[in-house]
Amino acid sequence: MKQALEFEKPIVALSEQLEEARRRHSAKPGPALQAQVEKLETQLEALQRQVHENLNPWQRVQISRHIQRPFMLDYLSLICSEFVEIHGDRHIGDDAAMPAGFAQWGDQRVVVIGHQKGRNTKENLLRNFGSAHPEGYRKALRAMKLAEKFGLPIVTLIDTPGAFPGIGAEERNIAEAIAYNLREMVTLRTPIVAVVIGEGGSGGALGIGVADRVLMMENAYYSVISPEGCAAILWKSREHAPEAASALKLSAQDLSKLGIIDGVVPEPLGGAHHDHGAAAQSLKDAVLGQLQQLKSLSSDALLEQRYHKFRNLGVHATS
């Protein structure tokens, strides 16, 4: 059974009524029960649209963190006919929070890198709650260099609350690892498409987010700080997280208007956690569409466009 967020509870209640009506109709078919089922189906679809067409930024943050939302490896299992994972950064070790490898994405051979979370305690300990260590970012760059060497495009799937801030990560130079990735990704002579599939938190997201095309799933967020962190600084209380989420302009819809991202990948009605297959198909098509456009550019034109894309971020003009 799917876990319901607070604003989804009216939808869940109506869904339960519909399922009960369907059971009664299945046990004893009749025109009256058939009419009731059809009426409830119409009401449910209308309610879902009403709720999800009017989501505020904080509600989208909650959806982006939903435990049943598809994670990186869920998407790869649904999209890719093959995924050969590589391990280790050739310095310290491997980081299970940042899977990377070669994949067949539709008809396109690519290198895929991303953050992976867990759904239970054991998985989260393995994946470090999606917060990568320096080894993860160094492994990511190793995979990117292989992609450049073999002439393969790069797809990154971002889903992290942020890079791991622990003492060990600091001792192994987490800031330097991320900064090095930013510099090197600007100069990679192969197409890069980045997609924020869930949480896009701070430098942990940006460390694999320098790309020719940056997309976001409809209910993802991308921000320099989490709403709770912002609220703790500005209001001295995490209770103000909903206000912070609105002020940060972190939703895909806001960032698209500001020109920070290049496109919004639609999710099935109710969010990706309601239909993994449909969400995966949307993601697959969106990435293939962007790669098709980028393939027509020479490597010099690609680098020139990428440079200007990031130089123009944050430019403000007044009349």
Buried (B, 14 or more C-beta within 10 A) or exposed (E): EEEBBEBBEBBBEBBEBBEEBBEBBEEEEEEEBEEBBEEBBEEBEEBBEEBBEEBEBBBBBBBBBBEBBBBBBBBBEBBBEEBEBBEEBEEBEBBBBBBBBBBBBBEBBBBBBBBBBBEEEEBBEEBBBBBBBBBBBBBBBBBBBBBBEEEBBBBBBBBBBBBBEEEEBEEBBBEEBBBBBBEBBBEBEBBBBBBBBBBBBBBBBBBBBBBBBBBBBBBBBBBBBBBBBBBBEEEEEBEBBBBBBBBBBBBBBBBBEEEBBBBBBBBBBBBBBBBBEBBBBBBBBBBBBBBEEBEEBEEEEBBEEBEEBBEEEEEEEEE
